[in-house]
Amino acid sequence: NAGVTQTPKFRILKIGQSMTLQCTQDMNHNYMYWYRQDPGMGLKLIYYSVGAGITDKGEVPNGYNVSRSTTEDFPLRLELAAPSQTSVYFCASRGGGSWPQHFGDGTRLSIL
Amino acid sequence: AQTVTQSQPEMSVQEAETVTLSCTYDTSESDYYLFWYKQPPSRQMILVIRQEAYKQQNATENRFSVNFQKAAKSFSLKISDSQLGDAAMYFCAYRSDRGATNKLIFGTGTLLAVQP
């Protein structure tokens, strides 16, 4: 059981480039989340999804887009990379009720 | 809006000793969940323990236990018989039981060092 899988693990981008961070889960969870973690801080919610075809903004959505065409996949898109988006990105998923969130291993992204 | 505060940026404990990490939160809700996550240098987010607010009994998981004081909005983590592998960043997190998001709200973390 792989859980939540994120790719890539590391990436360096130039300012203005675009990329997609991939996230897939094999637990048939309806809820999926994208967080970012800046140095010395806790995680902040970027976007979330409560099921296929349904997404909504979190606390820090600017500069990002998401889609949820299947239950398994929840990619995060950066269209015009900026230095302020240098961070570690975590994807998480959760089943219903009181179940906790399961996290992927994170993607370390540097924008230079 | 809910907030989570961890007032100890760093803590240190001797191997085999006990350490308590503090967490306070602010909410007007009565139904919610609280969590402690461990983040070792590998960067993984590992669930350590969770507490449902409606339960008066404090949660325990092997060497990890919590002191949940609902009226005081306090949720501390006690690690007994500390081991070198416990060295990590520890995050306290809150999750509402209402609304569609059910997002986690994190504190800023406590970096725990374990001295041999």
Interface residues (C-beta under 8 A of the other chain):
Chain A: Y31 Y33 Y35 G40 M41 G42 L43 K44 L45 Y48 V50 D56 G58 V88 F90 A92 R94 S98 P100 Q101 H102 F103 D105 G106 R108
Chain B: V4 Y33 F35 S42 R43 Q44 M45 L47 R50 E52 F91 A93 D97 A100 T101 N102 K103 L104 F106 G107 T108 G109
